[in-house]
Structures are given as structure tokens and as C-alpha cells.
Amino acid sequence: MLEPRDIRAYIDKHRTRRQSNKVLHGHPSPGFWNDRDVQVTEIMRQRAESSATAPKRLNLYVGTPYCLPTEPDRCGFCLFPSEVYKDRRQLDVYLTYLRKEGELFRRHLEGVELASIYFGGGTSNLYNADQYAELMSVVGEVFEIPPQIEVTLEGIPQTFTHDKLAAMKACGINRISMGVQQVDDELIKASGRRQKSSQVFRTIASCQELGLPISVDLIFGWPNQTVDHMLRDLAAVVATGISHITHYELNVAGRTDFSRRRRDALPSIEQNLEMYRLGKEFLESKGYHQVTPYDFERPSDTHDSSYLYEELFRRPLRAERGQLLGFDAWGWGYAGISFFFGAPTSPGWAYINQIHIDDYYRDLDKEHYPVMRGFRYSEADLRLHLLFQELQGLSIDRTEHAAIFGRDVVQDFQPIWDVLEERGWARVDNVAVSITGDGVFHLPLVQNLLARERTEDMRRQRKMAETGLGPLAGVASGIVPETGRPPASAPAARVL
């Protein structure tokens, strides 16, 4: 167990470093998802068995591969795989392959109850208006779609139109998530996007006219952005009356343009922390309640929440009236990420589909599951993953955690909680562990600290495997144990 002095030193070392992927921060990093022999049929059999003791509903994510070209590439900061959009034909072809994948999984998912549906990307509002009914019919061929289910589609301002939004609503899509990034027409140029603020507000107005709930994503920490810029953006979006705003720090990591070439042009971590504090203060003064480190909501006239898909992700296992319940996630399509968690006594898997469209198509043409690589949870890893997710909601229910895992989350990490309380970053009582103060901004640091010992152990195992000294050598190198050969057309593992 870490000593308090080591914990303090770790925090001091890392609190001025940029934390990547603040919005999607899980355990372990996809850099550890190195198992190339992902047996989907066995995973689905185990899922059916675990559902007998812990009933599972499914969060469905349907990915779209394509994004408009930008300069710099991928808006300068995005770590997610994507392909360059050229024309409608790409989407027509892609829909046929979604159907093929659906056919492979139909027998495994028959009778599974959907909890939510999310159409993500890439850019899922690149489809033409007439293609949304087909997109929904692809889903309907595999699942029975409950009448009141939340169905979200995300997209960017310049490719929404009123006609598209009306077509989306007509086929059952009932929530829009718009990645705005910036309202300021000059600052948005740093991402290479060709959007205008007028497109942002036109889309919001169309959604409101059609009765479609809409959430807006805004990013702070851009080159040349000031606090005044940020507050003007927030004020303009708040004035539209929308009930959900996601406000998060620019991601600077990996081989992105901002990470490799423009770090010197970015605000410092201390400046970003000040933006976070003032943004939170402003949104709360306008009646918004902080739900996660970056999500702010206020009740509307028609609904209390418009963020069910993400909310269910934060609590994939829960205990209710003595019954263990769960929410798995199936990532359908190119680069889709699936989480079939299993149960604490028999943990399951996470895996990612092929991240090159040609590999995705090639697998499906051979009637193979289009899986690139995956990770099998140990009990400790599953516990850490759920801890990470619950911390996104800024509080851990001690009683529920003990009911799921038979362990006290405070005792497991007592020295860490003590140091975090000392800094004003956490509060521990008999009911819950809560993240407070600047600990909310630094939550990825807190999560990495909680997983530090396990992560270091995994790094050691990976190094041994890569040098051929450990039992996982074949797995880490991409060798399929049964054949001793690399899988056909398997791309090199990369951190997403």
C-alpha cells in the first residue's frame, strides 16, 4: 500500500501535467487491451450465464466511421479512429456492413433488453435525411426497440439541417448531442473546422421547434482563448435555454497536432484550472447542477435529465433491493467498443472492433467477428473500472460498493483518501466518498493514483511479455495461441 509521502509526491508531480481523455477515462487504458484471441462466442455465452444471477440490459452504441476533413487532421485533438468522408456512397456501403455484423450477433442478442441507444462517430449526422430511417431499421432487425427508450444521435453544427432533424425525430431519434467545441468564429479555426456560430444556434432553434432535447459540448483551453471568450460562449449557449451543457478541457495527448506541435500556444494547467472554476461558478449561478466533472444540467419543462446513456455507463453494476443488476455495452460498427462485464465473481471482457475500415469490411466478408483486440478483466480490474466510472459521478456509495464487491472502498484506499481529504479534494463519511474542490478538475489524476499499483504491475507483465520472458508473450505480441501465427491483417496495437 502506498505511503502518504509517496501519494503527496505523486500528486505534486502530476497535478501540473495535462491529463488526457478527461471525458472518457477508464481502467485499464486501451494500451493494455492486447489480447488478439477474443472469443466472442464464449464471451456471449458467459454473458448469458452471468445474466441469470445479475440481470443485464444493454446500452447500444452504433458507430459511424466518417468525419469531414480538417486541417489539422481530426480537429487537432481527437484520439478516436475515423475515416475521411467523401460522398454518400461510403455511407450506403457502410450500412450494408452494419447489417452483416448485426446478422452475426443476432443469435447472441435475441431477447436482450435495450436500455439506451447512441449513434456516435466519427460524425453520425453526415447521413442524408432519407438514410436515418434505414439506420434505425438496421437496429430494429436485431433488437426490439422499446417505445420510450432514449435514442441519441451526435453530430457537428454544420451538417445538421432542419430537414435532417425532422427525419431523425420521425424515425425515433429523440435526443441530439452536438459537438460545438467553440462558439467563437475565430477561435474555432484552431481546430480546422469550417463551422459558424450561426449554424450552432440554428440547430438549437430547430431542435427546440421540433421538441428534440439537445445537449451541447463546449471545450475550453484553446490557443488564445481567454476567460472572457469562455464566459461569452457559455452565456450565449445558456441563453438558448438548453438543459444540458458538457464543458471540458481540450484534450492534449498522443500524436495529435495540439500535442506534438502546439503545446506552447495553449493555456497552462493553472489557467485551465481557473477557466474550470469560473465556468462552473457561472453555470451554477444560472441554475445548472454539476453532474460529472464536465456535465452540467438544469431541469427543463419537459424532462429532468437528457443524459441517460452516459448515466447508465457510470453505474454498469448496481445493487437494488438485494439484487445485482447490470448494464453491458455493445459497440456495433467500425471501431465500436464493447463492455461485457460479467460479475465480480466471474469478470468479463472489453474489446474494440477493427479501427481501419478495410479490415472491418474484410472480416465481415469472411463472416468473422470484426474484433481487433480486447482485455479480460480480473476481479481487481473490474473493481477499478467500476470505481473509475462511479467517480465520474463525483461520489461513491460505500454501502452499494460493499454489496457488489464485499469490500469497503475506504479501507481499500485509506491512505489515498486521507491525503485527498487533507488537500480538500475529497470528503469521506459513513455513507459515501465524494470528490470535492479542485479534485473534480484533477479527477483523472485521482483515478490514476487509485490504480497506480495495479497499473505498474500490468506494465511489468507487459514488458516481460514483449521480451518473451512471461506467460503472456504470445498475447502481447499479437500471436494467436492456437496457431502460433499473427492474426490475418491485424493492425498493430495502438493507444486510442
C-alpha positions in Angstrom: 0.0 0.0 0.0 1.3 3.5 -0.9 2.7 5.6 1.9 1.2 9.2 2.4 4.6 10.8 1.4 4.5 8.8 -1.9 0.9 9.9 -2.5 1.7 13.6 -1.9 4.8 13.3 -4.2 2.7 11.7 -6.9 0.1 14.5 -6.7 2.7 17.2 -6.7 4.4 15.7 -9.7 1.3 15.1 -11.8 -1.1 18.0 -11.0 0.6 20.3 -13.4 0.7 17.7 -16.2 -2.1 17.6 -18.8 -4.4 14.7 -18.3 -5.7 13.1 -21.5 -9.2 11.8 -22.3 -10.9 13.6 -19.3 -14.4 12.8 -20.7 -13.7 9.1 -21.3 -11.3 7.9 -18.6 -11.5 4.2 -17.7 -9.4 1.3 -16.4 -7.3 0.0 -17.9 -6.0 2.1 -20.7 -6.7 0.6 -24.2 -2.9 0.3 -24.3 -3.4 -2.8 -22.2 -6.1 -4.3 -24.4 -3.6 -6.6 -26.1 -5.5 -9.9 -26.3 -5.8 -10.8 -30.0 -7.7 -14.1 -29.3 -11.0 -12.6 -28.3 -13.5 -15.4 -28.4 -16.8 -13.6 -29.0 -19.0 -16.7 -28.9 -17.6 -17.6 -25.5 -18.0 -14.1 -24.2 -21.6 -14.0 -25.2 -22.2 -17.5 -23.6 -20.6 -16.2 -20.4 -22.8 -13.1 -20.6 -26.0 -15.2 -20.8 -24.8 -17.2 -17.8 -24.0 -14.1 -15.7 -27.3 -12.5 -16.6 -29.0 -15.3 -14.7 -27.7 -14.0 -11.4 -27.2 -10.4 -12.4 -29.9 -9.4 -15.0 -28.3 -7.2 -17.7 -29.8 -4.6 -20.0 -27.7 -3.3 -22.9 -26.5 0.1 -23.8 -26.2 0.1 -27.6 -23.6 2.2 -29.4 -23.7 2.4 -33.2 -20.6 4.0 -34.7 -20.2 5.8 -38.0 -16.6 5.9 -39.3 -16.5 9.1 -41.2 -15.5 12.7 -40.4 -15.2 15.8 -42.6 -11.5 16.6 -43.4 -9.9 19.2 -41.2 -6.5 20.9 -41.2 -5.0 20.0 -38.8 -6.2 16.4 -39.1 -9.0 15.2 -36.7 -9.6 18.7 -35.4 -6.1 18.7 -33.9 -7.0 16.9 -30.7 -9.2 13.8 -31.4 -7.7 10.4 -30.5 -10.6 8.4 -31.8 -10.2 6.5 -35.1 -12.0 7.9 -38.1 -12.0 7.8 -41.9 -12.3 10.8 -44.2 -15.8 11.4 -45.6 -16.0 11.8 -49.4 -19.6 11.0 -50.5 -22.9 9.3 -49.7 -21.8 6.1 -51.4 -19.5 5.4 -48.4 -22.4 5.5 -46.0 -24.6 3.3 -48.2 -21.8 0.7 -48.3 -21.3 1.0 -44.5 -25.0 0.4 -43.8 -24.8 -2.9 -45.6 -21.9 -3.9 -43.4 -23.7 -2.9 -40.2 -26.4 -5.3 -41.3 -23.8 -8.0 -41.8 -22.4 -7.5 -38.3 -25.9 -7.5 -36.9 -26.6 -10.8 -38.5 -23.6 -12.3 -36.8 -24.7 -11.1 -33.4 -28.5 -11.7 -33.8 -28.4 -15.2 -32.2 -26.4 -13.9 -29.2 -28.6 -10.9 -28.5 -32.0 -12.3 -29.2 -34.3 -11.2 -26.4 -31.8 -8.8 -24.8 -33.5 -5.7 -23.5 -32.1 -2.3 -24.7 -31.5 0.4 -22.0 -30.4 3.1 -24.4 -29.2 3.7 -28.0 -26.5 6.1 -29.0 -25.4 6.9 -32.6 -21.9 8.2 -32.4 -18.9 8.6 -34.6 -17.0 9.8 -36.4 -19.8 12.1 -37.4 -23.2 10.4 -37.4 -25.1 13.4 -38.8 -23.3 13.0 -42.2 -26.2 10.8 -43.4 -28.8 12.2 -45.7 -32.2 12.7 -44.3 -33.6 9.6 -46.0 -30.9 7.4 -44.5 -31.9 7.8 -40.9 -35.0 5.5 -41.2 -32.7 2.9 -42.7 -30.2 3.3 -39.9 -33.0 2.7 -37.4 -34.3 -0.2 -39.4 -30.8 -1.9 -39.1 -31.1 -1.7 -35.3 -34.7 -2.9 -35.4 -33.7 -6.0 -37.3 -31.6 -7.2 -34.3 -33.5 -5.7 -31.4 -37.0 -4.9 -30.3 -36.8 -1.1 -29.7 -38.8 -0.1 -26.6 -41.2 2.8 -27.3 -39.9 5.1 -24.6 -36.2 4.4 -25.0 -33.7 7.3 -25.2 -32.2 7.3 -28.7 -29.3 9.8 -29.0 -27.5 11.0 -32.2 -24.4 13.1 -32.0 -23.1 15.4 -34.7 -21.5 18.7 -35.6 -23.2 22.0 -36.3 -22.5 22.4 -40.0 -24.0 19.1 -41.0 -27.4 19.4 -39.2 -30.3 20.8 -41.1 -33.9 21.2 -40.1 -35.0 18.5 -42.6 -32.4 16.1 -41.2 -33.6 16.7 -37.7 -37.2 16.2 -38.6 -36.3 12.9 -40.3 -34.4 11.8 -37.2 -37.3 12.6 -35.0 -39.7 10.8 -37.4 -37.8 7.5 -37.2 -37.4 7.5 -33.4 -34.3 9.5 -32.5 -35.3 11.7 -29.6 -32.2 13.4 -28.3 -29.4 15.3 -30.1 -25.8 15.7 -28.8 -24.0 18.5 -30.7 -20.2 18.8 -30.5 -19.8 22.6 -30.8 -16.3 22.9 -29.3 -16.3 26.7 -29.8 -18.9 29.4 -30.4 -16.3 32.0 -31.3 -15.9 32.0 -35.1 -12.2 32.9 -34.9 -11.2 30.5 -32.2 -12.9 27.6 -33.8 -10.4 28.0 -36.7 -7.7 26.5 -34.5 -9.4 23.1 -35.0 -9.6 23.4 -38.8 -13.4 23.2 -38.6 -15.4 25.3 -41.1 -18.4 25.9 -38.8 -20.0 29.2 -38.0 -21.7 30.2 -34.8 -24.9 30.8 -36.8 -25.0 27.1 -37.5 -24.9 26.3 -33.8 -27.8 28.5 -32.9 -29.8 27.5 -36.0 -29.5 23.8 -34.9 -30.6 24.5 -31.4 -33.6 26.5 -32.6 -34.6 23.7 -35.0 -34.4 21.1 -32.2 -36.5 23.3 -29.9 -39.1 23.9 -32.6 -39.2 20.1 -33.2 -39.3 19.3 -29.5 -36.0 17.4 -29.6 -33.9 17.7 -26.4 -30.4 18.8 -27.3 -27.1 18.8 -25.3 -24.1 20.9 -26.4 -20.4 20.2 -25.9 -18.0 23.1 -25.4 -14.3 22.9 -24.9 -12.0 25.3 -23.1 -8.3 25.6 -23.2 -7.8 26.7 -26.8 -4.9 28.7 -28.1 -5.5 32.4 -27.5 -8.7 31.7 -25.5 -9.3 34.0 -22.5 -11.7 33.7 -19.6 -13.8 36.3 -21.3 -14.0 34.3 -24.5 -15.1 31.2 -22.5 -17.8 33.1 -20.5 -19.2 34.6 -23.6 -19.6 31.2 -25.2 -21.2 29.8 -22.1 -23.6 32.8 -21.8 -24.6 32.5 -25.4 -25.4 28.8 -25.1 -27.2 29.2 -21.7 -29.4 32.0 -23.2 -30.9 29.4 -25.6 -32.5 27.6 -22.6 -31.0 24.2 -23.3 -30.9 21.9 -20.2 -27.5 20.1 -20.7 -24.0 21.5 -21.3 -20.8 19.5 -21.4 -17.9 21.8 -20.7 -14.5 20.2 -20.7 -10.8 20.8 -21.2 -9.1 20.5 -24.6 -7.6 17.0 -24.9 -3.8 17.2 -25.5 -2.3 13.7 -25.9 -0.9 11.1 -28.2 0.2 12.1 -31.8 -2.4 14.8 -32.2 -1.5 18.2 -33.6 -2.0 20.1 -30.4 0.1 17.5 -28.5 3.0 17.4 -31.0 3.2 21.0 -32.4 1.1 23.5 -30.4 1.6 22.8 -26.8 3.4 26.2 -26.4 0.4 28.0 -27.7 -2.0 26.5 -25.1 -3.0 28.0 -21.8 -1.2 26.5 -18.8 -2.8 23.9 -16.5 -3.2 26.7 -13.9 -5.0 28.8 -16.4 -7.2 25.9 -17.4 -8.0 25.3 -13.8 -9.1 28.9 -13.4 -11.3 28.5 -16.5 -12.8 25.4 -15.0 -13.6 27.2 -11.7 -15.1 30.2 -13.3 -17.1 28.2 -15.8 -18.5 26.0 -13.0 -19.3 29.1 -11.0 -21.1 30.7 -13.9 -23.2 27.7 -14.8 -24.2 27.1 -11.2 -25.3 30.8 -11.0 -27.6 30.1 -14.0 -29.3 27.1 -12.2 -27.2 24.3 -13.6 -26.2 21.4 -11.3 -22.8 19.7 -11.8 -23.4 16.0 -12.7 -19.8 15.0 -13.6 -16.5 16.9 -13.8 -17.7 18.3 -17.1 -21.5 17.9 -17.3 -24.0 20.5 -16.1 -27.7 20.1 -16.1 -30.8 22.0 -15.1 -34.4 20.8 -15.1 -36.5 21.7 -18.1 -40.2 21.9 -18.6 -40.3 18.5 -20.3 -37.7 16.4 -18.6 -35.4 16.2 -15.6 -32.4 14.6 -17.4 -31.3 14.2 -21.0 -28.2 12.1 -20.4 -29.4 8.6 -19.7 -26.9 6.7 -21.9 -23.9 8.3 -20.1 -25.6 8.0 -16.7 -26.0 4.2 -17.2 -22.4 3.9 -18.2 -21.3 5.4 -14.9 -23.0 2.6 -13.0 -22.6 -0.6 -15.0 -23.3 -2.7 -11.9 -25.6 -1.8 -9.1 -27.3 -3.3 -6.2 -31.1 -2.7 -5.8 -33.2 -4.4 -3.1 -30.7 -7.2 -2.7 -30.5 -7.9 -6.4 -27.4 -7.3 -8.5 -28.3 -5.5 -11.8 -26.1 -4.5 -14.7 -25.7 -2.6 -17.9 -23.4 -4.0 -20.6 -22.5 -2.1 -23.7 -22.2 -3.3 -27.3 -20.2 -1.3 -29.7 -21.7 -2.0 -33.1 -19.7 -1.0 -36.2 -16.3 0.4 -37.1 -14.1 0.9 -34.0 -17.0 0.0 -31.7 -16.0 -0.6 -28.1 -17.9 -3.3 -26.2 -18.1 -4.0 -22.4 -19.5 -7.3 -21.3 -18.6 -7.0 -17.6 -19.7 -10.4 -16.3 -20.0 -10.4 -12.5 -17.5 -9.7 -9.7 -17.0 -13.5 -9.2 -16.6 -14.1 -12.9 -15.4 -10.9 -14.7 -15.9 -10.5 -18.4 -14.3 -8.6 -21.3 -13.8 -5.3 -23.0 -12.9 -5.3 -26.7 -12.6 -3.0 -29.7 -13.6 -3.6 -33.3 -11.3 -3.0 -36.2 -10.1 0.6 -36.5 -9.4 0.5 -40.2 -12.5 0.4 -42.4 -10.9 -2.1 -44.9 -10.2 -4.5 -42.0 -13.7 -4.1 -40.7 -15.2 -4.9 -44.1 -12.7 -7.8 -44.8 -13.6 -9.6 -41.5 -17.3 -9.3 -42.2 -16.9 -10.5 -45.8 -15.4 -13.7 -44.3 -18.3 -13.8 -41.7 -15.8 -13.2 -38.9 -16.5 -11.1 -35.9 -14.7 -7.8 -36.7 -12.8 -7.6 -33.4 -9.3 -6.2 -33.3 -8.2 -6.8 -29.7 -9.5 -7.0 -26.2 -9.0 -7.3 -22.4 -10.2 -9.8 -19.9 -10.9 -8.2 -16.5 -9.6 -9.7 -13.3 -11.7 -9.0 -10.2 -9.3 -6.2 -9.3 -9.5 -4.7 -12.8 -13.3 -4.8 -12.8 -13.5 -3.2 -9.4 -11.2 -0.4 -10.6 -13.1 0.1 -13.8 -16.4 0.5 -11.8 -14.7 2.7 -9.3 -13.5 5.0 -12.2 -16.9 5.1 -13.6 -18.7 5.8 -10.4 -16.2 8.6 -9.6 -17.3 10.3 -12.8 -20.5 10.9 -10.9 -18.3 12.5 -8.1 -19.5 10.2 -5.4 -19.1 6.5 -4.4 -21.9 4.9 -2.4 -20.0 2.8 0.2 -22.9 0.5 1.0 -23.6 -0.3 -2.6 -19.9 -0.8 -3.4 -19.7 -3.3 -0.4 -22.8 -5.1 -1.6 -21.3 -5.6 -5.1 -17.7 -6.5 -4.2 -17.9 -7.4 -0.5 -15.2 -4.8 0.3 -15.1 -1.3 1.8 -13.8 1.2 -0.7 -12.4 3.4 2.0 -10.4 0.7 3.7 -9.0 -0.4 0.3 -7.5 3.0 -0.4 -7.4 4.6 3.1 -4.0 6.4 2.7 -5.1 8.0 -0.6 -8.4 9.2 0.7 -6.6 10.7 3.7 -4.3 12.7 1.6 -7.1 13.8 -0.7 -9.1 15.0 2.3 -6.0 16.8 3.5 -5.9 18.7 0.2 -9.6 19.4 0.1 -10.1 17.1 -2.9 -12.3 14.5 -1.2 -14.7 14.1 1.7 -15.2 10.7 3.4 -18.1 9.9 5.7 -20.0 6.7 6.7 -22.2 7.0 3.6 -20.0 8.0 0.7 -16.7 9.1 -0.7 -17.2 12.4 -2.5 -14.8 14.3 -4.8 -14.7 18.0 -3.9 -13.0 21.2 -4.7 -10.2 21.1 -7.3 -10.2 17.3 -7.0 -13.1 17.4 -9.6 -10.8 19.1 -12.1 -8.0 16.7 -11.3 -10.2 13.6 -11.3 -8.1 11.7 -13.9 -5.1 12.2 -11.6 -7.1 10.8 -8.7 -8.2 7.8 -10.8 -4.7 7.1 -11.9 -3.5 7.3 -8.3 -6.1 4.8 -7.2 -5.0 2.4 -10.0 -1.3 3.1 -9.7 -0.1 -0.1 -8.1 -2.2 -2.3 -10.4 -1.1 -0.3 -13.5 2.6 -0.7 -12.6 2.1 -4.4 -12.2 0.4 -4.6 -15.6 3.3 -2.6 -17.1 5.8 -5.1 -15.7 3.8 -8.0 -17.1 3.6 -6.4 -20.5 7.3 -5.7 -20.6 8.0 -9.4 -19.7 5.6 -10.5 -22.4 7.1 -8.2 -25.0 10.6 -9.6 -24.2 9.3 -13.2 -24.3 10.0 -13.7 -20.6 6.4 -14.1 -19.4 3.4 -16.3 -19.9 1.6 -13.5 -21.9 4.3 -13.2 -24.5 2.1 -14.6 -27.3 -0.9 -12.4 -26.4 1.1 -9.2 -26.2 2.8 -9.7 -29.5 -0.5 -10.5 -31.3 0.2 -14.2 -31.7 -2.9 -16.4 -31.6 -2.2 -19.2 -29.1 -3.8 -22.0 -31.2 -1.8 -21.3 -34.4 1.4 -19.6 -33.3 0.9 -17.0 -36.1 -0.2 -13.4 -36.2 -3.9 -13.0 -37.0 -4.6 -12.1 -40.6 -4.4 -8.3 -41.4 -4.3 -7.4 -37.7 -3.1 -3.8 -37.3 -0.5 -3.0 -34.7 -2.0 -2.3 -31.3 -2.2 1.4 -30.7 -3.4 3.6 -27.8 -6.7 5.3 -28.8 
